[in-house]
Protein backbone atom coordinates (compact mmCIF):
# COMPACT_ATOMS: atom_id res chain seq x y z
CA UNK A 1 0.00 0.00 0.00
CA UNK A 2 1.55 3.22 -1.11
CA UNK A 3 1.12 6.47 -3.00
CA UNK A 4 2.03 6.95 -6.65
CA UNK A 5 2.36 9.99 -8.90
CA UNK A 6 3.49 10.73 -12.41
CA UNK A 7 3.50 12.90 -15.49
CA UNK A 8 3.20 11.97 -19.16
CA UNK A 9 3.98 14.63 -21.77
CA UNK A 10 2.25 14.58 -25.14
CA UNK A 11 3.80 17.78 -26.51
CA UNK A 12 7.30 16.49 -27.20
CA UNK A 13 8.89 18.02 -24.08
CA UNK A 14 10.54 16.27 -21.16
CA UNK A 15 8.52 15.42 -18.08
CA UNK A 16 8.67 17.85 -15.15
CA UNK A 17 10.46 15.79 -12.52
CA UNK A 18 10.22 18.51 -9.87
CA UNK A 19 6.40 18.53 -10.19
CA UNK A 20 6.32 14.76 -9.72
CA UNK A 21 8.59 15.07 -6.68
CA UNK A 22 6.22 17.66 -5.17
CA UNK A 23 3.22 15.41 -5.79
CA UNK A 24 4.90 12.38 -4.25
CA UNK A 25 6.08 14.36 -1.23
CA UNK A 26 2.48 15.15 -0.24
CA UNK A 27 1.82 11.41 0.15
CA UNK A 28 4.47 10.64 2.76
CA UNK A 29 1.70 9.56 5.15
CA UNK A 30 0.54 6.93 2.65
CA UNK A 31 4.10 5.70 2.21
CA UNK A 32 6.30 6.62 5.16
CA UNK A 33 8.93 3.90 4.65
CA UNK A 34 10.64 4.79 1.36
CA UNK A 35 10.44 6.99 -1.74
CA UNK A 36 11.70 7.08 -5.30
CA UNK A 37 11.49 9.04 -8.55
CA UNK A 38 12.29 7.92 -12.09
CA UNK A 39 12.16 9.76 -15.43
CA UNK A 40 12.85 9.05 -19.06
CA UNK A 41 11.98 11.52 -21.76
CA UNK A 42 8.29 12.34 -21.70
CA UNK A 43 7.46 10.27 -18.59
CA UNK A 44 8.27 10.66 -14.89
CA UNK A 45 7.04 8.45 -12.06
CA UNK A 46 7.16 9.00 -8.31
CA UNK A 47 6.37 6.72 -5.41
CA UNK A 48 5.99 6.61 -1.64
CA UNK A 49 6.25 3.15 -0.12
CA UNK A 50 4.60 1.45 2.83
CA UNK A 51 6.52 -1.79 3.37
CA UNK A 52 4.09 -4.69 3.71
CA UNK A 53 5.36 -7.42 1.37
CA UNK A 54 9.11 -7.96 0.78
CA UNK A 55 10.51 -5.44 3.24
CA UNK A 56 13.83 -5.27 1.39
CA UNK A 57 15.03 -2.49 -0.91
CA UNK A 58 14.61 -4.85 -3.87
CA UNK A 59 10.88 -4.03 -3.96
CA UNK A 60 11.45 -0.28 -3.92
CA UNK A 61 9.64 1.76 -6.54
CA UNK A 62 9.54 2.98 -9.26
CA UNK A 63 10.37 -0.55 -10.30
CA UNK A 64 12.54 -0.74 -13.45
CA UNK A 65 12.68 -3.93 -15.52
CA UNK A 66 15.35 -3.37 -18.22
CA UNK A 67 14.81 -6.77 -19.82
CA UNK A 68 11.13 -6.07 -20.41
CA UNK A 69 11.63 -2.39 -21.15
CA UNK A 70 9.07 -1.45 -18.49
CA UNK A 71 8.98 0.84 -15.48
CA UNK A 72 6.05 0.77 -13.07
CA UNK A 73 4.61 2.19 -9.90
CA UNK A 74 1.96 0.36 -7.93
CA UNK A 75 -0.35 1.06 -5.01
CA UNK A 76 -2.21 -1.80 -3.33
CA UNK A 77 -1.72 -5.50 -2.74
CA UNK A 78 -1.90 -8.51 -5.06
CA UNK A 79 -3.07 -11.39 -2.89
CA UNK A 80 -2.24 -14.10 -5.43
CA UNK A 81 1.24 -12.74 -6.20
CA UNK A 82 2.97 -15.93 -5.09
CA UNK A 83 0.91 -18.09 -7.44
CA UNK A 84 1.43 -15.60 -10.29
CA UNK A 85 5.14 -15.44 -9.60
CA UNK A 86 5.40 -19.21 -9.92
CA UNK A 87 3.36 -19.18 -13.14
CA UNK A 88 5.48 -16.40 -14.64
CA UNK A 89 8.69 -18.15 -13.69
CA UNK A 90 7.39 -21.16 -15.57
CA UNK A 91 7.05 -18.92 -18.62
CA UNK A 92 10.72 -17.88 -18.36
CA UNK A 93 10.53 -14.66 -16.32
CA UNK A 94 13.31 -14.03 -13.81
CA UNK A 95 12.68 -12.09 -10.61
CA UNK A 96 15.05 -9.88 -8.65
CA UNK A 97 12.67 -9.22 -5.73
CA UNK A 98 10.27 -11.22 -3.56
CA UNK A 99 7.34 -8.77 -3.63
CA UNK A 100 4.07 -8.27 -5.47
CA UNK A 101 5.14 -5.06 -7.26
CA UNK A 102 7.51 -6.89 -9.59
CA UNK A 103 4.83 -9.51 -10.24
CA UNK A 104 2.54 -6.74 -11.55
CA UNK A 105 5.20 -5.50 -13.97
CA UNK A 106 6.12 -9.02 -15.12
CA UNK A 107 2.41 -9.83 -15.58
CA UNK A 108 2.14 -6.85 -17.92
CA UNK A 109 5.24 -8.01 -19.79
CA UNK A 110 3.62 -11.42 -20.29
CA UNK A 111 -0.04 -10.58 -20.92
CA UNK A 112 -0.05 -6.94 -21.99
CA UNK A 113 -3.29 -5.07 -21.32
CA UNK A 114 -4.89 -8.33 -20.16
CA UNK A 115 -2.57 -8.44 -17.14
CA UNK A 116 -5.33 -7.12 -14.89
CA UNK A 117 -7.43 -10.23 -15.54
CA UNK A 118 -4.81 -12.27 -13.67
CA UNK A 119 -4.60 -10.02 -10.59
CA UNK A 120 -6.58 -10.76 -7.43
CA UNK A 121 -6.37 -7.79 -5.12
CA UNK A 122 -6.67 -4.03 -4.85
CA UNK A 123 -4.48 -1.88 -7.04
CA UNK A 124 -3.75 1.27 -8.96
CA UNK A 125 -0.93 0.87 -11.47
CA UNK A 126 1.05 3.03 -13.88
CA UNK A 127 3.40 1.35 -16.37
CA UNK A 128 5.67 3.11 -18.87
CA UNK A 129 6.83 1.27 -21.99
CA UNK A 130 10.40 2.23 -22.92
CA UNK A 131 10.27 1.24 -26.58
CA UNK A 132 6.86 2.64 -27.55
CA UNK A 133 6.64 5.60 -25.15
CA UNK A 134 3.17 4.41 -24.16
CA UNK A 135 1.73 4.93 -20.65
CA UNK A 136 -0.76 2.47 -19.19
CA UNK A 137 -2.91 3.16 -16.11
CA UNK A 138 -5.14 0.60 -14.41
CA UNK A 139 -7.46 0.45 -11.42
CA UNK A 140 -8.86 -2.55 -9.55
CA UNK A 141 -12.31 -3.95 -10.17
CA UNK A 142 -14.06 -2.39 -7.15
CA UNK A 143 -12.08 0.86 -7.13
CA UNK A 144 -10.56 0.15 -3.72
CA UNK A 145 -7.38 1.98 -4.70
CA UNK A 146 -7.81 5.53 -6.04
CA UNK A 147 -6.23 7.13 -9.09
CA UNK A 148 -6.78 10.82 -9.88
CA UNK A 149 -5.99 12.55 -13.16
CA UNK A 150 -5.33 16.12 -14.30
CA UNK A 151 -5.21 16.46 -18.09
CA UNK A 152 -4.37 19.42 -20.29
CA UNK A 153 -3.60 19.53 -24.04
CA UNK A 154 0.07 18.67 -23.65
CA UNK A 155 0.31 16.76 -20.39
CA UNK A 156 -1.34 14.15 -18.19
CA UNK A 157 -0.61 13.99 -14.48
CA UNK A 158 -1.86 11.28 -12.15
CA UNK A 159 -1.66 10.52 -8.43
CA UNK A 160 -3.18 8.47 -5.64
CA UNK A 161 -4.73 11.59 -4.10
CA UNK A 162 -6.32 14.74 -5.41
CA UNK A 163 -4.22 17.04 -3.14
CA UNK A 164 -1.09 15.53 -4.69
CA UNK A 165 -2.20 16.84 -8.08
CA UNK A 166 -2.77 20.27 -6.56
CA UNK A 167 0.81 20.24 -5.29
CA UNK A 168 2.02 19.65 -8.85
CA UNK A 169 0.48 22.97 -9.88
CA UNK A 170 -1.43 24.12 -12.92
CA UNK A 171 -4.76 22.49 -11.97
CA UNK A 172 -8.07 24.16 -12.77
CA UNK A 173 -9.60 24.38 -9.28
CA UNK A 174 -12.95 25.80 -10.38
CA UNK A 175 -16.04 24.02 -9.06
CA UNK A 176 -17.74 21.63 -11.49
CA UNK A 177 -21.50 22.43 -11.32
CA UNK A 178 -22.46 18.90 -12.39
CA UNK A 179 -20.27 17.36 -9.68
CA UNK A 180 -21.72 19.86 -7.20
CA UNK A 181 -25.22 18.68 -8.10
CA UNK A 182 -24.14 15.08 -7.51
CA UNK A 183 -22.58 15.97 -4.17
CA UNK A 184 -25.73 17.69 -2.90
CA UNK A 185 -28.18 15.17 -4.36
CA UNK A 186 -26.47 11.76 -4.39
CA UNK A 187 -25.42 11.89 -0.73
CA UNK A 188 -21.93 13.31 -1.45
CA UNK A 189 -21.20 10.72 -4.16
CA UNK A 190 -19.59 12.14 -7.30
CA UNK A 191 -19.38 9.27 -9.81
CA UNK A 192 -16.27 8.94 -11.97
CA UNK A 193 -14.80 10.45 -13.99
CA UNK A 194 -15.83 13.70 -12.28
CA UNK A 195 -14.62 15.23 -9.04
CA UNK A 196 -15.79 18.44 -7.39
CA UNK A 197 -13.00 20.29 -9.26
CA UNK A 198 -13.23 20.95 -13.00
CA UNK A 199 -9.55 20.18 -13.55
CA UNK A 200 -9.38 16.81 -11.79
CA UNK A 201 -10.90 13.51 -12.88
CA UNK A 202 -10.62 9.97 -11.57
CA UNK A 203 -10.02 6.78 -13.50
CA UNK A 204 -13.16 4.62 -13.16
CA UNK A 205 -12.83 1.25 -11.43
CA UNK A 206 -12.15 -1.85 -13.55
CA UNK A 207 -10.56 0.31 -16.24
CA UNK A 208 -7.27 0.08 -18.13
CA UNK A 209 -6.40 3.34 -19.90
CA UNK A 210 -3.69 3.65 -22.55
CA UNK A 211 -2.08 6.98 -23.39
CA UNK A 212 -0.24 6.90 -26.69
CA UNK A 213 2.60 9.34 -27.48
CA UNK A 214 0.59 10.75 -30.42
CA UNK A 215 -2.08 11.98 -28.00
CA UNK A 216 -4.68 9.27 -28.56
CA UNK A 217 -6.26 7.50 -25.60
CA UNK A 218 -8.32 4.36 -25.28
CA UNK A 219 -9.95 2.53 -22.39
CA UNK A 220 -10.71 -1.08 -21.66
CA UNK A 221 -13.37 -1.89 -19.04
CA UNK A 222 -12.35 -5.37 -17.97
CA UNK A 223 -14.95 -6.35 -15.33
CA UNK A 224 -18.70 -5.87 -15.05
CA UNK A 225 -20.38 -8.61 -12.99
CA UNK A 226 -23.82 -9.88 -13.93
CA UNK A 227 -26.58 -9.35 -11.37
CA UNK A 228 -28.70 -12.15 -12.81
CA UNK A 229 -29.38 -15.75 -11.87
CA UNK A 230 -26.85 -18.17 -13.33
CA UNK A 231 -28.32 -21.24 -15.02
CA UNK A 232 -25.73 -23.58 -13.51
CA UNK A 233 -26.94 -22.63 -10.01
CA UNK A 234 -30.66 -22.81 -10.72
CA UNK A 235 -31.08 -25.90 -8.57
CA UNK A 236 -29.19 -24.63 -5.55
CA UNK A 237 -30.92 -24.73 -2.18
CA UNK A 238 -30.60 -22.04 0.47
CA UNK A 239 -28.03 -24.25 2.20
CA UNK A 240 -26.05 -24.55 -1.04
CA UNK A 241 -25.84 -20.76 -1.27
CA UNK A 242 -24.73 -20.48 2.34
CA UNK A 243 -22.03 -23.10 1.82
CA UNK A 244 -20.76 -21.48 -1.38
CA UNK A 245 -20.66 -17.96 0.05
CA UNK A 246 -18.98 -19.17 3.24
CA UNK A 247 -16.31 -20.98 1.25
CA UNK A 248 -15.73 -17.94 -0.97
CA UNK A 249 -15.59 -15.53 1.98
CA UNK A 250 -13.20 -17.81 3.86
CA UNK A 251 -10.94 -17.81 0.81
CA UNK A 252 -11.15 -14.01 0.66
CA UNK A 253 -10.22 -13.63 4.33
CA UNK A 254 -7.34 -16.11 3.98
CA UNK A 255 -6.01 -14.27 0.93
CA UNK A 256 -5.87 -11.03 2.87
CA UNK A 257 -3.52 -12.45 5.48
CA UNK A 258 -0.70 -12.36 2.92
CA UNK A 259 1.91 -10.02 4.42
CA UNK A 260 5.40 -9.89 5.87
CA UNK A 261 4.04 -7.92 8.86
CA UNK A 262 1.21 -8.69 11.34
CA UNK A 263 -2.41 -8.21 10.19
CA UNK A 264 -5.16 -7.04 12.60
CA UNK A 265 -8.93 -6.47 12.29
CA UNK A 266 -11.14 -3.40 12.72
CA UNK A 267 -13.84 -4.88 14.96
CA UNK A 268 -17.01 -2.81 15.27
CA UNK A 269 -18.95 -5.60 16.91
CA UNK A 270 -21.35 -5.89 13.99
CA UNK A 271 -21.97 -9.04 12.02
CA UNK A 272 -19.56 -8.26 9.18
CA UNK A 273 -16.35 -7.50 11.07
CA UNK A 274 -17.17 -10.15 13.69
CA UNK A 275 -17.46 -12.75 10.94
CA UNK A 276 -14.03 -11.75 9.62
CA UNK A 277 -12.59 -12.37 13.11
CA UNK A 278 -14.38 -15.72 13.39
CA UNK A 279 -13.15 -16.93 10.01
CA UNK A 280 -9.58 -15.89 10.79
CA UNK A 281 -9.80 -17.79 14.07
CA UNK A 282 -11.06 -20.77 12.12
CA UNK A 283 -8.01 -20.48 9.87
CA UNK A 284 -5.78 -20.85 12.92
CA UNK A 285 -5.00 -17.21 13.67
CA UNK A 286 -4.36 -16.84 17.41
CA UNK A 287 -3.66 -13.67 19.36
CA UNK A 288 -5.21 -11.63 16.57
CA UNK A 289 -5.10 -7.87 17.28
CA UNK A 290 -8.57 -6.30 17.11
CA UNK A 291 -9.55 -2.65 17.47
CA UNK A 292 -12.80 -0.81 18.33
CA UNK A 293 -13.70 2.85 18.83
CA UNK A 294 -16.45 4.58 20.82
CA UNK A 295 -17.65 8.11 21.54
CA UNK A 296 -19.72 9.85 24.17
CA UNK A 297 -23.47 9.68 23.61
CA UNK A 298 -25.10 12.76 22.13
CA UNK A 299 -28.37 13.91 20.61
CA UNK A 300 -30.12 10.88 22.08
CA UNK A 301 -27.77 8.45 20.31
CA UNK A 302 -25.34 5.99 21.81
CA UNK A 303 -21.74 6.40 20.78
CA UNK A 304 -20.26 2.91 21.03
CA UNK A 305 -20.98 -0.78 20.50
CA UNK A 306 -18.35 -2.10 22.90
CA UNK A 307 -20.74 -4.64 24.40
CA UNK A 308 -20.67 -6.55 21.10
CA UNK A 309 -17.02 -6.06 20.13
CA UNK A 310 -15.96 -7.13 23.64
CA UNK A 311 -18.07 -10.29 23.32
CA UNK A 312 -16.48 -11.21 20.00
CA UNK A 313 -12.98 -10.47 21.28
CA UNK A 314 -13.57 -12.67 24.31
CA UNK A 315 -15.11 -15.49 22.26
CA UNK A 316 -12.12 -15.74 19.93
CA UNK A 317 -9.39 -14.73 22.37
CA UNK A 318 -8.17 -11.70 20.44
CA UNK A 319 -5.71 -9.09 21.66
CA UNK A 320 -8.40 -6.42 21.85
CA UNK A 321 -7.93 -2.64 22.01
CA UNK A 322 -10.68 -0.15 22.91
CA UNK A 323 -10.41 3.52 21.99
CA UNK A 324 -12.90 5.91 23.60
CA UNK A 325 -12.95 9.51 22.39
CA UNK A 326 -14.61 12.27 24.47
CA UNK A 327 -16.88 14.56 22.48
CA UNK A 328 -14.83 17.59 23.45
CA UNK A 329 -11.87 16.18 21.53
CA UNK A 330 -13.64 16.01 18.16
CA UNK A 331 -12.61 19.33 16.62
CA UNK A 332 -8.88 18.62 16.09
CA UNK A 333 -9.50 15.20 14.50
CA UNK A 334 -12.27 16.70 12.41
CA UNK A 335 -9.81 19.21 10.94
CA UNK A 336 -7.29 16.43 10.35
CA UNK A 337 -9.88 14.18 8.71
CA UNK A 338 -10.98 16.95 6.33
CA UNK A 339 -7.35 17.57 5.39
CA UNK A 340 -6.94 13.83 4.68
CA UNK A 341 -9.94 13.69 2.31
CA UNK A 342 -9.11 13.45 -1.37
CA UNK A 343 -12.68 14.59 -2.02
CA UNK A 344 -15.31 16.05 0.31
CA UNK A 345 -17.16 13.27 2.15
CA UNK A 346 -20.04 14.08 4.47
CA UNK A 347 -20.08 10.90 6.53
CA UNK A 348 -19.10 11.50 10.13
CA UNK A 349 -17.52 8.05 9.97
CA UNK A 350 -14.50 9.79 8.48
CA UNK A 351 -13.59 11.21 11.88
CA UNK A 352 -14.13 7.86 13.57
CA UNK A 353 -11.94 6.07 11.03
CA UNK A 354 -9.27 8.76 11.29
CA UNK A 355 -9.12 8.35 15.07
CA UNK A 356 -9.31 4.58 14.93
CA UNK A 357 -6.56 4.44 12.30
CA UNK A 358 -4.35 6.68 14.41
CA UNK A 359 -4.57 4.22 17.28
CA UNK A 360 -4.35 1.07 15.18
CA UNK A 361 -1.24 2.28 13.32
CA UNK A 362 0.62 2.28 16.64
CA UNK A 363 0.19 -1.50 16.76
CA UNK A 364 -0.01 -2.90 13.20
CA UNK A 365 0.46 -1.79 9.58
CA UNK A 366 -2.34 -3.90 8.05
CA UNK A 367 -5.95 -4.55 9.07
CA UNK A 368 -8.92 -6.37 7.63
CA UNK A 369 -12.32 -4.67 7.69
CA UNK A 370 -15.93 -5.82 7.29
CA UNK A 371 -16.71 -3.03 4.87
CA UNK A 372 -18.92 -3.71 1.85
CA UNK A 373 -21.18 -6.48 3.14
CA UNK A 374 -24.28 -4.27 3.25
CA UNK A 375 -23.96 -3.23 -0.39
CA UNK A 376 -23.04 -6.72 -1.59
CA UNK A 377 -25.62 -8.68 0.42
CA UNK A 378 -28.59 -6.34 0.83
CA UNK A 379 -28.18 -4.90 4.31
CA UNK A 380 -29.62 -1.40 3.87
CA UNK A 381 -33.17 -0.25 4.45
CA UNK A 382 -33.74 0.97 0.88
CA UNK A 383 -33.40 -2.53 -0.60
CA UNK A 384 -36.71 -4.11 0.51
CA UNK A 385 -38.80 -1.40 -1.23
CA UNK A 386 -36.93 -2.14 -4.48
CA UNK A 387 -37.92 -5.79 -4.22
CA UNK A 388 -41.56 -4.84 -4.57
CA UNK A 389 -41.38 -2.75 -7.77
CA UNK A 390 -40.75 -3.37 -11.45
CA UNK A 391 -37.71 -2.00 -13.27
CA UNK A 392 -39.62 1.06 -14.51
CA UNK A 393 -40.20 2.24 -10.93
CA UNK A 394 -36.71 1.50 -9.66
CA UNK A 395 -35.50 5.10 -10.03
CA UNK A 396 -38.39 6.60 -8.10
CA UNK A 397 -38.05 4.06 -5.28
CA UNK A 398 -34.26 4.36 -5.03
CA UNK A 399 -34.26 8.16 -5.15
CA UNK A 400 -36.91 8.46 -2.45
CA UNK A 401 -34.79 6.44 -0.05
CA UNK A 402 -31.30 7.65 -0.96
CA UNK A 403 -31.33 11.09 -2.63
CA UNK A 404 -30.83 14.18 -0.49
CA UNK A 405 -32.47 16.59 -2.97
CA UNK A 406 -34.13 16.78 -6.36
CA UNK A 407 -33.73 19.60 -8.90
CA UNK A 408 -36.17 21.82 -7.03
CA UNK A 409 -34.25 21.22 -3.82
CA UNK A 410 -30.99 22.20 -5.49
CA UNK A 411 -32.57 25.44 -6.63
CA UNK A 412 -33.35 26.24 -3.00
CA UNK A 413 -29.73 25.66 -1.99
CA UNK A 414 -27.55 26.94 -4.81
CA UNK A 415 -27.22 30.39 -6.27
CA UNK A 416 -28.39 30.37 -9.93
CA UNK A 417 -24.86 30.61 -11.37
CA UNK A 418 -24.03 27.19 -9.89
CA UNK A 419 -27.10 25.29 -11.06
CA UNK A 420 -26.30 22.62 -13.65
CA UNK A 421 -28.68 21.88 -16.49
CA UNK A 422 -31.29 19.26 -15.73
CA UNK A 423 -30.95 16.93 -12.76
CA UNK A 424 -27.52 15.28 -13.22
CA UNK A 425 -27.71 12.84 -10.32
CA UNK A 426 -31.17 11.57 -11.22
CA UNK A 427 -30.16 11.23 -14.88
CA UNK A 428 -27.00 9.31 -13.97
CA UNK A 429 -28.83 6.92 -11.64
CA UNK A 430 -31.62 6.38 -14.16
CA UNK A 431 -29.10 5.39 -16.81
CA UNK A 432 -27.24 3.04 -14.47
CA UNK A 433 -30.39 1.36 -13.16
CA UNK A 434 -31.58 0.91 -16.75
CA UNK A 435 -28.43 -0.84 -17.99
CA UNK A 436 -28.75 -4.49 -19.06
CA UNK A 437 -27.24 -7.13 -16.81
CA UNK A 438 -29.53 -6.73 -13.78
CA UNK A 439 -32.50 -9.07 -13.53
CA UNK A 440 -34.76 -7.12 -11.15
CA UNK A 441 -35.09 -3.61 -9.74
CA UNK A 442 -33.38 -4.84 -6.58
CA UNK A 443 -30.53 -6.31 -8.61
CA UNK A 444 -30.13 -2.95 -10.33
CA UNK A 445 -30.07 -1.15 -6.97
CA UNK A 446 -27.49 -3.54 -5.56
CA UNK A 447 -25.39 -3.10 -8.70
CA UNK A 448 -25.25 0.70 -8.55
CA UNK A 449 -24.41 0.58 -4.86
CA UNK A 450 -21.68 -2.02 -5.48
CA UNK A 451 -20.12 -0.31 -8.47
CA UNK A 452 -20.67 3.38 -7.67
CA UNK A 453 -21.85 4.22 -4.16
CA UNK A 454 -19.55 1.77 -2.40
CA UNK A 455 -16.47 2.97 -4.30
CA UNK A 456 -17.10 6.68 -3.94
CA UNK A 457 -18.24 6.78 -0.35
CA UNK A 458 -17.32 4.06 2.17
CA UNK A 459 -14.36 2.59 0.26
CA UNK A 460 -12.86 6.01 -0.41
CA UNK A 461 -13.50 7.04 3.18
CA UNK A 462 -11.62 4.09 4.64
CA UNK A 463 -8.75 4.40 2.16
CA UNK A 464 -8.26 8.09 2.93
CA UNK A 465 -8.47 7.81 6.69
CA UNK A 466 -6.35 4.68 7.12
CA UNK A 467 -3.68 5.79 4.69
CA UNK A 468 -3.41 9.13 6.51
CA UNK A 469 -1.63 7.05 9.15
CA UNK A 470 0.25 4.65 6.89
CA UNK A 471 -2.24 1.87 7.62
CA UNK A 472 -3.31 -0.61 4.95
CA UNK A 473 -6.99 -1.67 5.08
CA UNK A 474 -8.08 -4.86 3.33
CA UNK A 475 -11.70 -5.67 2.57
CA UNK A 476 -12.54 -9.38 2.07
CA UNK A 477 -16.20 -8.70 1.27
CA UNK A 478 -14.92 -6.90 -1.85
CA UNK A 479 -12.98 -9.87 -3.12
CA UNK A 480 -14.13 -9.81 -6.75
CA UNK A 481 -14.87 -13.53 -6.86
CA UNK A 482 -17.04 -13.22 -3.75
CA UNK A 483 -18.81 -10.21 -5.30
CA UNK A 484 -19.48 -12.15 -8.51
CA UNK A 485 -20.99 -15.03 -6.55
CA UNK A 486 -23.07 -12.74 -4.34
CA UNK A 487 -24.33 -10.79 -7.36
CA UNK A 488 -25.91 -13.97 -8.71
CA UNK A 489 -27.47 -14.96 -5.37
CA UNK A 490 -31.31 -14.83 -5.32
CA UNK A 491 -32.38 -11.46 -3.85
CA UNK A 492 -34.83 -13.03 -1.43
CA UNK A 493 -31.96 -14.79 0.35
CA UNK A 494 -30.21 -11.45 0.81
CA UNK A 495 -33.30 -9.64 2.14
CA UNK A 496 -34.31 -12.38 4.56
CA UNK A 497 -34.26 -11.68 8.31
CA UNK A 498 -34.28 -7.91 7.83
CA UNK A 499 -31.34 -7.92 5.40
CA UNK A 500 -28.20 -9.99 4.80
CA UNK A 501 -30.19 -13.08 5.72
CA UNK A 502 -27.85 -15.47 3.96
CA UNK A 503 -24.87 -13.91 5.79
CA UNK A 504 -26.67 -14.12 9.12
CA UNK A 505 -27.20 -17.83 8.59
CA UNK A 506 -23.51 -18.21 7.88
CA UNK A 507 -22.78 -16.23 11.04
CA UNK A 508 -24.95 -18.56 13.14
CA UNK A 509 -22.46 -21.32 12.47
CA UNK A 510 -19.53 -19.48 14.06
CA UNK A 511 -20.68 -16.40 16.07
CA UNK A 512 -22.50 -15.76 19.37
CA UNK A 513 -26.18 -15.22 18.62
CA UNK A 514 -26.16 -11.82 20.35
CA UNK A 515 -24.01 -10.42 17.54
CA UNK A 516 -26.47 -11.58 14.89
CA UNK A 517 -29.90 -11.02 16.47
CA UNK A 518 -29.46 -7.32 17.24
CA UNK A 519 -30.51 -4.00 15.73
CA UNK A 520 -28.33 -2.86 12.86
CA UNK A 521 -25.56 -0.56 14.07
CA UNK A 522 -23.47 2.10 12.38
CA UNK A 523 -20.17 3.75 13.15
CA UNK A 524 -21.67 6.44 15.40
CA UNK A 525 -20.21 9.86 16.10
CA UNK A 526 -23.12 11.59 17.85
CA UNK A 527 -21.20 14.85 18.22
CA UNK A 528 -21.22 15.28 14.46
CA UNK A 529 -24.76 14.15 13.69
CA UNK A 530 -26.09 16.64 16.23
CA UNK A 531 -24.27 19.94 15.62
CA UNK A 532 -23.70 22.13 18.65
CA UNK A 533 -21.06 24.13 20.52
CA UNK A 534 -17.57 24.14 18.95
CA UNK A 535 -18.52 22.01 15.99
CA UNK A 536 -21.46 24.23 15.11
CA UNK A 537 -19.19 27.26 15.42
CA UNK A 538 -16.70 25.62 13.06
CA UNK A 539 -19.37 25.00 10.44
CA UNK A 540 -20.61 28.57 10.78
CA UNK A 541 -17.08 29.90 10.37
CA UNK A 542 -16.57 27.85 7.21
CA UNK A 543 -19.80 29.03 5.61
CA UNK A 544 -19.16 32.69 6.43
CA UNK A 545 -15.42 32.77 5.67
CA UNK A 546 -14.17 35.26 3.05
CA UNK A 547 -13.41 32.39 0.66
CA UNK A 548 -16.98 31.11 0.97
CA UNK A 549 -18.39 34.59 0.36
CA UNK A 550 -16.24 35.00 -2.76
CA UNK A 551 -17.29 31.57 -4.05
CA UNK A 552 -20.96 32.34 -3.34
CA UNK A 553 -22.15 28.77 -3.87
CA UNK A 554 -25.13 28.75 -1.53
CA UNK A 555 -28.16 31.00 -1.23
CA UNK A 556 -27.76 33.22 1.81
CA UNK A 557 -31.36 32.78 2.95
CA UNK A 558 -31.00 28.98 2.92
CA UNK A 559 -27.75 29.05 4.90
CA UNK A 560 -29.19 31.52 7.40
CA UNK A 561 -32.22 29.28 7.96
CA UNK A 562 -30.00 26.24 8.59
CA UNK A 563 -27.77 28.12 10.98
CA UNK A 564 -30.80 29.35 12.89
CA UNK A 565 -31.96 25.76 13.46
CA UNK A 566 -28.87 23.62 12.73
CA UNK A 567 -30.35 20.20 13.41
CA UNK A 568 -33.75 20.63 11.80
CA UNK A 569 -33.06 19.53 8.22
CA UNK A 570 -31.88 15.95 7.75
CA UNK A 571 -31.39 13.88 4.63
CA UNK A 572 -33.33 10.62 4.08
CA UNK A 573 -30.24 8.85 5.45
CA UNK A 574 -30.31 11.04 8.59
CA UNK A 575 -27.42 13.19 7.48
CA UNK A 576 -27.31 16.80 8.64
CA UNK A 577 -27.87 19.17 5.70
CA UNK A 578 -26.02 22.01 7.39
CA UNK A 579 -23.03 19.71 7.91
CA UNK A 580 -23.16 18.78 4.21
CA UNK A 581 -22.72 22.42 3.16
CA UNK A 582 -20.22 23.25 5.86
CA UNK A 583 -18.06 20.21 5.13
CA UNK A 584 -17.75 21.18 1.48
CA UNK A 585 -16.52 24.65 2.39
CA UNK A 586 -14.19 23.24 5.05
CA UNK A 587 -12.68 20.88 2.47
CA UNK A 588 -12.21 23.59 -0.15
CA UNK A 589 -10.61 25.94 2.36
CA UNK A 590 -8.44 23.20 3.88
CA UNK A 591 -6.94 22.48 0.46
CA UNK A 592 -6.31 26.10 -0.40
CA UNK A 593 -9.02 26.38 -3.05
CA UNK A 594 -10.13 30.00 -3.16
Buried (B, 14 or more C-beta within 10 A) or exposed (E): BBBBBBBBBBEEEEBBBEBBBBBBBBBEBBBBBBBBBBBBBBBBBBBBBBBBBBBEEBBBBBBBBEEBEBBBBBBBBBBBBBEBBEBBEEEEBEBEBBBBBBBBBBBBBBBEBEBBEBBBBBBBBBBBBBEEBBBBBBBBBBBBBBBBBBBEEEBBBBBBBBBBBBBBEEBEBEBBBBBBBBBBBBBBBBBBEBBBBBBBBBBBBBBBBBBEBEEEEEEBEBBEBBBBBEEEBEEBEBEEBBEBBBEBBBBBBBBBBBBBEBBBBBBBBBBBBBBBBBBBBBEEBEEBBBBBBBBBBBBEBBBBBBEBBBBBBEBBEBEBBBBEBEBEEBBEBBBBBBBBBBBBBBBBBBBBBBBBBBBBBEBBBBBBBBBBBBBBBBBBBBBBBBBEBEBEEBBEBBBEBBBBBBBEBBEEBBBEEBBBEEBBBBBBBBEBBEEEEBBBBBBBBBBBBBBBBBBBBBBBBBBBBBBBBBBBBBBBBBBBBBBBBBBBBBBEBBBBBBBBBBBBBBBBEBBBEEBBEBEEBBBBBBBBBBBEEBBBEBBBBBBEBEEBEEBEBBBEEBBEBBBEEBBEBBBBBEBBBBBBBBBBBBBBBBBEBE
